Amino acid sequence: MDVFLHLLHPSDVSALLEFEVENRGWFEQFVPARDDSFYSYAGVAEQVTSFLTEYDNGEMIPMLIKDTNGTICGRINVREIDLYGESGELGYRVGHSFGSKGIASNAVRKLLIYLAEYSSLKYVDAYALVGNVGSNKILSKAGFDLVEHVENYALFKGQNQAANYYRKAIPF
């Protein structure tokens, strides 16, 4: 499925809230739950404002993944951009009804092109829980190199989870 990336904007709050509420249960199967306060117009607006401040400060690139109709399919971002603007950490999530359609792979590929054209980043890092077969496959297919296996990466649902740490050089 063809998608495009859209830099997060304050006008996205309502649609983003709808997307997050609709996919809350789906996401919480794979990542720690957000506070209940997030799932309100004020909660999402606060996050959007925070992310855009980080974007203005060169600390983050927050984007939405949209289909050709402008429907939000997911989110993708680079966060924790270092002080020199050389590397950051990739994160993404795709809504339940958009899974297994190549959307995440397409979005990662498009983000890498965007970064090569519009950022000074030299590397993008990514972590995928070992049990998240789909994300590990997406990162490998996108040309990320497996750097190391990290034991006890995160505590999720009461259990320590291992992750694979990946890195991708951004071509100039």
Accessible surface in RSA format (square Angstrom, percent):
REM  Atomic radii and reference values for relative SASA: ProtOr
REM  Chains: A
REM  Algorithm: Lee & Richards
REM  Probe-radius: 1.40
REM  Slices: 20
REM RES _ NUM      All-atoms   Total-Side   Main-Chain    Non-polar    All polar
REM                ABS   REL    ABS   REL    ABS   REL    ABS   REL    ABS   REL
RES MET A   1   106.26  55.0  57.74  38.2  48.52 115.5  73.38  62.4  32.87  43.6
RES ASP A   2    86.18  60.4  75.45  75.1  10.73  25.4  31.19  73.4  54.99  54.8
RES VAL A   3     1.94   1.3   0.00   0.0   1.94   4.7   1.43   1.2   0.51   1.4
RES PHE A   4    87.66  43.9  87.36  54.1   0.30   0.8  87.66  53.1   0.00   0.0
RES LEU A   5    32.33  18.0   8.88   6.4  23.45  59.0   8.88   6.2  23.45  63.1
RES HIS A   6    51.72  28.3  47.66  33.1   4.06  10.4  34.27  35.3  17.45  20.3
RES LEU A   7    58.11  32.4  49.84  35.7   8.27  20.8  49.84  35.0   8.27  22.2
RES LEU A   8     5.56   3.1   1.77   1.3   3.79   9.5   1.77   1.2   3.79  10.2
RES HIS A   9    93.56  51.1  93.40  64.9   0.16   0.4  64.63  66.6  28.92  33.7
RES PRO A  10    76.40  55.7  69.75  63.6   6.65  24.2  70.04  57.8   6.36  39.5
RES SER A  11    91.23  77.1  54.32  72.5  36.91  85.0  50.27 107.0  40.96  57.4
RES ASP A  12     9.11   6.4   7.96   7.9   1.14   2.7   1.14   2.7   7.96   7.9
RES VAL A  13     6.16   4.1   5.95   5.4   0.20   0.5   5.95   5.2   0.20   0.5
RES SER A  14    71.38  60.3  63.67  85.0   7.72  17.8  41.52  88.4  29.86  41.8
RES ALA A  15    52.84  48.6  43.69  67.4   9.15  20.8  48.41  68.2   4.43  11.7
RES LEU A  16     0.00   0.0   0.00   0.0   0.00   0.0   0.00   0.0   0.00   0.0
RES LEU A  17    34.13  19.0  34.13  24.4   0.00   0.0  34.13  24.0   0.00   0.0
RES GLU A  18   119.58  68.7 112.46  85.1   7.11  16.9  39.20  75.8  80.38  65.6
RES PHE A  19    11.18   5.6   6.77   4.2   4.41  11.5  10.53   6.4   0.64   1.8
RES GLU A  20     0.01   0.0   0.01   0.0   0.00   0.0   0.00   0.0   0.01   0.0
RES VAL A  21    80.85  53.2  69.73  63.1  11.12  26.8  69.73  60.6  11.12  30.2
RES GLU A  22   119.86  68.8  84.28  63.8  35.57  84.7  42.65  82.5  77.21  63.0
RES ASN A  23     5.09   3.5   4.91   4.7   0.18   0.4   0.18   0.4   4.91   4.7
RES ARG A  24    69.31  29.1  69.29  35.3   0.02   0.0  23.87  32.6  45.45  27.5
RES GLY A  25    49.93  61.6   0.00   N/A  49.93  61.6  38.20 104.8  11.73  26.3
RES TRP A  26    73.79  29.6  67.98  32.9   5.81  13.6  64.13  34.2   9.67  15.7
RES PHE A  27     9.59   4.8   9.12   5.6   0.48   1.2   9.59   5.8   0.00   0.0
RES GLU A  28    46.38  26.6  41.67  31.5   4.71  11.2  14.61  28.2  31.77  25.9
RES GLN A  29    94.44  52.8  81.35  59.5  13.09  31.2  26.27  55.9  68.17  51.7
RES PHE A  30    86.46  43.3  79.23  49.1   7.23  18.8  82.51  50.0   3.95  11.3
RES VAL A  31    53.96  35.5  53.68  48.6   0.28   0.7  53.92  46.9   0.04   0.1
RES PRO A  32    88.91  64.8  76.98  70.2  11.93  43.4  80.48  66.4   8.43  52.4
RES ALA A  33    68.07  62.6  37.63  58.1  30.44  69.2  38.21  53.8  29.86  79.1
RES ARG A  34    61.35  25.8  48.99  25.0  12.36  29.4  28.09  38.4  33.25  20.2
RES ASP A  35   111.76  78.3 101.10 100.6  10.65  25.2  22.55  53.1  89.21  89.0
RES ASP A  36   108.34  75.9  94.30  93.9  14.05  33.2  36.13  85.0  72.21  72.0
RES SER A  37    85.26  72.0  68.74  91.7  16.52  38.1  58.75 125.1  26.51  37.1
RES PHE A  38    19.02   9.5  15.43   9.6   3.59   9.4  18.96  11.5   0.06   0.2
RES TYR A  39    33.17  15.5  11.21   6.4  21.96  57.1   8.30   6.2  24.87  30.7
RES SER A  40    44.79  37.9  39.67  52.9   5.12  11.8  40.44  86.1   4.35   6.1
RES TYR A  41   126.60  59.1 122.13  69.5   4.47  11.6  85.90  64.6  40.69  50.2
RES ALA A  42    73.28  67.4  63.57  98.1   9.70  22.1  68.11  95.9   5.16  13.7
RES GLY A  43    12.68  15.6   0.00   N/A  12.68  15.6   9.26  25.4   3.42   7.7
RES VAL A  44     0.00   0.0   0.00   0.0   0.00   0.0   0.00   0.0   0.00   0.0
RES ALA A  45    26.64  24.5  25.39  39.2   1.25   2.8  25.97  36.6   0.68   1.8
RES GLU A  46   129.44  74.3 121.21  91.7   8.23  19.6  43.98  85.1  85.46  69.8
RES GLN A  47    30.49  17.1  25.08  18.3   5.42  12.9  15.36  32.7  15.13  11.5
RES VAL A  48     2.00   1.3   2.00   1.8   0.00   0.0   2.00   1.7   0.00   0.0
RES THR A  49    88.65  63.0  84.88  86.0   3.77   9.0  61.84  83.1  26.81  40.5
RES SER A  50    49.67  42.0  41.97  56.0   7.70  17.7  26.82  57.1  22.86  32.0
RES PHE A  51    36.48  18.3  36.48  22.6   0.00   0.0  36.48  22.1   0.00   0.0
RES LEU A  52    31.05  17.3  31.01  22.2   0.04   0.1  31.05  21.8   0.00   0.0
RES THR A  53    71.74  51.0  69.08  70.0   2.66   6.3  50.75  68.2  20.99  31.7
RES GLU A  54    52.87  30.4  52.87  40.0   0.00   0.0  14.50  28.0  38.37  31.3
RES TYR A  55    71.80  33.5  63.54  36.2   8.26  21.5  35.46  26.6  36.34  44.8
RES ASP A  56   117.31  82.2  81.25  80.9  36.06  85.3  28.44  66.9  88.87  88.6
RES ASN A  57    94.24  65.0  62.59  60.5  31.65  76.2  16.50  39.7  77.74  75.1
RES GLY A  58    44.38  54.7   0.00   N/A  44.38  54.7  33.89  93.0  10.49  23.5
RES GLU A  59    74.27  42.6  74.08  56.0   0.19   0.5  24.88  48.1  49.39  40.3
RES MET A  60     4.45   2.3   3.60   2.4   0.84   2.0   3.35   2.8   1.10   1.5
RES ILE A  61    14.50   8.3  14.50  10.8   0.00   0.0  14.50  10.4   0.00   0.0
RES PRO A  62     2.75   2.0   2.53   2.3   0.22   0.8   2.75   2.3   0.00   0.0
RES MET A  63    10.86   5.6   6.37   4.2   4.50  10.7   6.37   5.4   4.50   6.0
RES LEU A  64     0.64   0.4   0.64   0.5   0.00   0.0   0.64   0.4   0.00   0.0
RES ILE A  65     0.01   0.0   0.01   0.0   0.00   0.0   0.01   0.0   0.00   0.0
RES LYS A  66    28.31  13.8  28.31  17.4   0.00   0.0   1.67   1.5  26.64  28.4
RES ASP A  67    13.35   9.4  13.35  13.3   0.00   0.0   2.72   6.4  10.63  10.6
RES THR A  68   107.27  76.3  76.57  77.6  30.70  73.2  53.85  72.3  53.41  80.7
RES ASN A  69   133.10  91.8  96.10  92.9  37.01  89.1  24.59  59.2 108.52 104.9
RES GLY A  70    34.61  42.7   0.00   N/A  34.61  42.7  19.44  53.3  15.17  34.0
RES THR A  71    66.39  47.2  59.15  60.0   7.24  17.3  42.95  57.7  23.44  35.4
RES ILE A  72    10.54   6.0   4.26   3.2   6.27  15.1   4.26   3.1   6.27  17.0
RES CYS A  73     0.00   0.0   0.00   0.0   0.00   0.0   0.00   0.0   0.00   0.0
RES GLY A  74     0.00   0.0   0.00   N/A   0.00   0.0   0.00   0.0   0.00   0.0
RES ARG A  75    12.85   5.4  12.85   6.5   0.00   0.0   6.05   8.3   6.80   4.1
RES ILE A  76     0.37   0.2   0.04   0.0   0.34   0.8   0.31   0.2   0.06   0.2
RES ASN A  77    22.62  15.6  22.62  21.9   0.00   0.0   0.42   1.0  22.20  21.5
RES VAL A  78     0.00   0.0   0.00   0.0   0.00   0.0   0.00   0.0   0.00   0.0
RES ARG A  79    94.15  39.5  94.15  48.0   0.00   0.0  20.23  27.6  73.92  44.8
RES GLU A  80   116.74  67.0  90.65  68.6  26.08  62.1  47.72  92.3  69.01  56.3
RES ILE A  81    21.57  12.3   8.83   6.6  12.73  30.7   8.83   6.4  12.73  34.6
RES ASP A  82    53.53  37.5  40.84  40.6  12.69  30.0  35.56  83.7  17.96  17.9
RES LEU A  83   177.53  98.9 140.71 100.7  36.82  92.6 145.06 101.9  32.47  87.4
RES TYR A  84   181.16  84.6 153.72  87.5  27.44  71.4 114.17  85.8  66.99  82.6
RES GLY A  85    15.71  19.4   0.00   N/A  15.71  19.4  14.75  40.5   0.96   2.2
RES GLU A  86    67.39  38.7  67.39  51.0   0.00   0.0   7.31  14.1  60.08  49.1
RES SER A  87    18.25  15.4  18.04  24.1   0.21   0.5   2.48   5.3  15.77  22.1
RES GLY A  88     3.50   4.3   0.00   N/A   3.50   4.3   3.50   9.6   0.00   0.0
RES GLU A  89    25.34  14.5  25.01  18.9   0.33   0.8   4.74   9.2  20.60  16.8
RES LEU A  90     9.76   5.4   1.12   0.8   8.64  21.7   1.12   0.8   8.64  23.2
RES GLY A  91    21.81  26.9   0.00   N/A  21.81  26.9  21.81  59.9   0.00   0.0
RES TYR A  92    52.43  24.5  19.79  11.3  32.64  84.9  23.28  17.5  29.15  35.9
RES ARG A  93    49.29  20.7  43.72  22.3   5.57  13.3  18.71  25.6  30.58  18.5
RES VAL A  94    22.12  14.6  12.58  11.4   9.54  23.0  12.58  10.9   9.54  25.9
RES GLY A  95     0.40   0.5   0.00   N/A   0.40   0.5   0.29   0.8   0.12   0.3
RES HIS A  96   107.78  58.9  98.15  68.2   9.62  24.6  55.55  57.2  52.23  60.8
RES SER A  97    66.85  56.5  50.02  66.8  16.83  38.8  51.56 109.8  15.29  21.4
RES PHE A  98    29.56  14.8  28.88  17.9   0.68   1.8  28.88  17.5   0.68   2.0
RES GLY A  99    29.97  37.0   0.00   N/A  29.97  37.0  20.42  56.0   9.55  21.4
RES SER A 100   129.70 109.6  75.35 100.6  54.35 125.2  52.36 111.5  77.34 108.4
RES LYS A 101    96.86  47.3  79.66  48.9  17.21  41.0  57.41  51.7  39.45  42.0
RES GLY A 102    41.45  51.1   0.00   N/A  41.45  51.1  31.04  85.2  10.41  23.3
RES ILE A 103     2.09   1.2   0.34   0.3   1.75   4.2   0.34   0.2   1.75   4.7
RES ALA A 104    14.10  13.0  11.37  17.5   2.73   6.2  11.72  16.5   2.38   6.3
RES SER A 105    46.16  39.0  40.92  54.6   5.24  12.1  30.18  64.3  15.98  22.4
RES ASN A 106    21.69  15.0  18.35  17.7   3.34   8.0  10.43  25.1  11.25  10.9
RES ALA A 107     0.30   0.3   0.30   0.5   0.00   0.0   0.30   0.4   0.00   0.0
RES VAL A 108     0.53   0.4   0.47   0.4   0.06   0.1   0.47   0.4   0.06   0.2
RES ARG A 109   121.49  51.0 120.66  61.5   0.83   2.0  62.45  85.3  59.04  35.8
RES LYS A 110    51.50  25.1  47.88  29.4   3.62   8.6  30.28  27.3  21.22  22.6
RES LEU A 111     0.92   0.5   0.92   0.7   0.00   0.0   0.92   0.6   0.00   0.0
RES LEU A 112    18.94  10.5  17.38  12.4   1.56   3.9  17.83  12.5   1.11   3.0
RES ILE A 113    84.71  48.2  81.50  60.7   3.21   7.7  84.64  60.9   0.07   0.2
RES TYR A 114    52.10  24.3  49.57  28.2   2.53   6.6  35.76  26.9  16.34  20.1
RES LEU A 115     0.16   0.1   0.03   0.0   0.13   0.3   0.03   0.0   0.13   0.4
RES ALA A 116    35.48  32.6  17.10  26.4  18.38  41.8  18.29  25.8  17.19  45.5
RES GLU A 117   114.46  65.7  79.53  60.2  34.93  83.2  36.82  71.2  77.63  63.4
RES TYR A 118   152.18  71.1 115.20  65.5  36.98  96.2  82.26  61.8  69.92  86.2
RES SER A 119    31.85  26.9   7.85  10.5  24.00  55.3  17.62  37.5  14.23  19.9
RES SER A 120    75.05  63.4  62.75  83.8  12.29  28.3  49.67 105.8  25.38  35.6
RES LEU A 121     3.79   2.1   3.48   2.5   0.31   0.8   3.48   2.4   0.31   0.8
RES LYS A 122    87.80  42.8  85.69  52.6   2.10   5.0  44.05  39.6  43.75  46.6
RES TYR A 123    85.31  39.8  85.31  48.5   0.00   0.0  36.93  27.8  48.38  59.6
RES VAL A 124     0.03   0.0   0.03   0.0   0.00   0.0   0.03   0.0   0.00   0.0
RES ASP A 125    20.13  14.1  20.13  20.0   0.00   0.0   2.81   6.6  17.32  17.3
RES ALA A 126     2.40   2.2   2.40   3.7   0.00   0.0   2.40   3.4   0.00   0.0
RES TYR A 127    76.57  35.7  49.72  28.3  26.85  69.9  15.30  11.5  61.27  75.5
RES ALA A 128     4.51   4.1   0.32   0.5   4.19   9.5   4.51   6.4   0.00   0.0
RES LEU A 129    38.28  21.3  34.95  25.0   3.34   8.4  34.95  24.5   3.34   9.0
RES VAL A 130    68.23  44.9  58.09  52.6  10.14  24.4  58.09  50.5  10.14  27.5
RES GLY A 131    68.72  84.7   0.00   N/A  68.72  84.7  40.59 111.4  28.13  63.0
RES ASN A 132    52.97  36.5  44.77  43.3   8.20  19.7  11.83  28.5  41.15  39.8
RES VAL A 133   106.93  70.4 102.14  92.5   4.79  11.6 103.90  90.3   3.03   8.2
RES GLY A 134    39.46  48.7   0.00   N/A  39.46  48.7  33.14  90.9   6.32  14.2
RES SER A 135    19.40  16.4  18.03  24.1   1.37   3.2   4.45   9.5  14.95  20.9
RES ASN A 136    19.75  13.6  19.09  18.4   0.66   1.6  18.61  44.8   1.15   1.1
RES LYS A 137   122.19  59.6 115.44  70.8   6.75  16.1  64.68  58.2  57.51  61.3
RES ILE A 138    27.98  15.9  26.78  20.0   1.20   2.9  26.88  19.4   1.10   3.0
RES LEU A 139     2.03   1.1   2.03   1.5   0.00   0.0   2.03   1.4   0.00   0.0
RES SER A 140    64.71  54.7  48.59  64.8  16.13  37.2  31.08  66.2  33.64  47.1
RES LYS A 141   162.42  79.2 123.69  75.9  38.73  92.2  81.05  73.0  81.38  86.7
RES ALA A 142    23.98  22.0   4.87   7.5  19.11  43.5  17.98  25.3   6.00  15.9
RES GLY A 143    36.58  45.1   0.00   N/A  36.58  45.1  27.36  75.1   9.23  20.7
RES PHE A 144     9.17   4.6   0.00   0.0   9.17  23.9   0.00   0.0   9.17  26.2
RES ASP A 145    97.42  68.2  94.12  93.7   3.30   7.8  25.68  60.4  71.74  71.5
RES LEU A 146   106.08  59.1  75.52  54.0  30.56  76.8  75.52  53.0  30.56  82.2
RES VAL A 147    76.30  50.2  45.56  41.2  30.75  74.1  50.46  43.8  25.84  70.1
RES GLU A 148    93.54  53.7  85.68  64.8   7.85  18.7  27.10  52.4  66.44  54.2
RES HIS A 149    90.78  49.6  68.66  47.7  22.13  56.6  55.35  57.0  35.43  41.2
RES VAL A 150    39.70  26.1  36.85  33.4   2.85   6.9  39.70  34.5   0.00   0.0
RES GLU A 151   113.94  65.4  99.22  75.1  14.72  35.0  51.68 100.0  62.26  50.8
RES ASN A 152   101.34  69.9  78.61  76.0  22.74  54.7  17.54  42.2  83.81  81.0
RES TYR A 153    83.97  39.2  58.41  33.2  25.56  66.5  41.22  31.0  42.75  52.7
RES ALA A 154    31.60  29.1  23.58  36.4   8.02  18.2  31.60  44.5   0.00   0.0
RES LEU A 155   121.74  67.8  97.69  69.9  24.05  60.5  97.69  68.6  24.05  64.7
RES PHE A 156    23.08  11.5  20.78  12.9   2.30   6.0  22.62  13.7   0.46   1.3
RES LYS A 157   144.41  70.4 101.42  62.2  42.99 102.4  87.45  78.7  56.96  60.7
RES GLY A 158    68.90  85.0   0.00   N/A  68.90  85.0  33.49  91.9  35.41  79.3
RES GLN A 159   119.15  66.6 115.67  84.5   3.48   8.3  30.29  64.5  88.85  67.4
RES ASN A 160    97.64  67.3  70.64  68.3  26.99  65.0   9.53  22.9  88.11  85.2
RES GLN A 161    45.28  25.3  43.46  31.8   1.82   4.3   2.08   4.4  43.20  32.8
RES ALA A 162    23.28  21.4  14.82  22.9   8.46  19.2  14.82  20.9   8.46  22.4
RES ALA A 163     0.00   0.0   0.00   0.0   0.00   0.0   0.00   0.0   0.00   0.0
RES ASN A 164    22.10  15.2  22.10  21.4   0.00   0.0   0.00   0.0  22.10  21.4
RES TYR A 165    31.67  14.8  31.67  18.0   0.00   0.0  15.10  11.4  16.57  20.4
RES TYR A 166     8.65   4.0   8.65   4.9   0.00   0.0   1.68   1.3   6.97   8.6
RES ARG A 167    75.30  31.6  74.38  37.9   0.92   2.2  22.05  30.1  53.25  32.3
RES LYS A 168    45.87  22.4  45.11  27.7   0.76   1.8   7.86   7.1  38.01  40.5
RES ALA A 169    60.21  55.4  50.52  78.0   9.69  22.0  50.52  71.1   9.69  25.7
RES ILE A 170     5.53   3.1   0.94   0.7   4.59  11.1   0.94   0.7   4.59  12.5
RES PRO A 171    88.66  64.6  76.82  70.0  11.84  43.0  87.49  72.2   1.17   7.3
RES PHE A 172   179.99  90.0 107.92  66.8  72.07 187.5 136.22  82.6  43.77 125.3
END  Absolute sums over single chains surface
CHAIN  1 A     9297.9       7289.2       2008.7       5178.1       4119.8
END  Absolute sums over all chains
TOTAL          9297.9       7289.2       2008.7       5178.1       4119.8
